Amino acid sequence: MASELNKINKLERELVANLSHDIRTPLSMILGYASEIEETSSLPETTRKQAEIIRKHIEKLKNLVENLSVR
């Protein structure tokens, strides 16, 4: 029974680690593009504000994913 529980715990940790990595990579790309758009002064203010909103939400998601993988 204990060995089965250990296997399940190990599988859970591996799954969370893999998912965390797979999610963080695209989030980092989105974050980078949103930051770039936000800082482009030649774009309309509305577009830059939208990029700021996207960036802030992506940062929240990244923090959630990082906290999940620390568990």
C-alpha positions in Angstrom: 0.0 0.0 0.0 2.8 2.5 0.9 4.7 1.7 -2.2 1.6 2.4 -4.4 1.1 5.7 -2.6 4.7 6.6 -3.2 4.3 5.7 -6.9 1.2 7.9 -7.1 3.0 10.8 -5.4 5.9 10.5 -7.7 3.7 10.4 -10.8 1.8 13.5 -9.5 5.1 15.4 -8.9 6.3 14.4 -12.4 3.0 15.4 -14.0 3.0 18.8 -12.3 6.6 19.4 -13.2 6.0 18.6 -16.9 2.8 20.6 -17.1 4.4 23.5 -15.3 7.3 23.5 -17.8 4.9 23.2 -20.8 2.8 26.0 -19.6 5.5 28.4 -18.5 7.2 28.4 -21.9 4.3 29.8 -23.9 3.4 32.2 -21.0 6.9 33.6 -21.2 6.6 34.2 -24.9 3.2 35.9 -24.5 4.6 38.0 -21.6 7.6 39.1 -23.8 5.4 40.1 -26.7 2.9 41.9 -24.5 5.7 43.8 -22.8 7.1 44.8 -26.2 3.8 46.0 -27.4 3.2 47.9 -24.2 6.5 49.7 -24.5 6.1 50.6 -28.2 5.4 54.4 -28.1 4.3 54.5 -31.8 1.3 52.3 -31.0 -2.0 53.8 -29.9 -2.5 54.2 -26.1 -5.5 51.9 -26.2 -3.3 49.1 -27.7 -0.6 49.6 -25.2 -3.1 49.6 -22.3 -4.5 46.3 -23.6 -1.0 44.9 -23.8 -0.5 46.0 -20.2 -3.7 44.1 -19.1 -2.5 41.0 -20.9 1.0 41.3 -19.3 -0.5 41.6 -15.8 -2.8 38.6 -16.3 0.1 36.5 -17.7 2.2 37.4 -14.7 -0.5 36.2 -12.4 -0.8 32.9 -14.4 3.0 32.4 -14.3 2.9 32.9 -10.5 0.1 30.4 -10.1 2.0 27.8 -12.2 5.2 28.4 -10.2 3.3 28.0 -6.9 1.7 24.8 -8.2 5.1 23.4 -9.0 6.5 24.3 -5.5 3.8 22.3 -3.8 
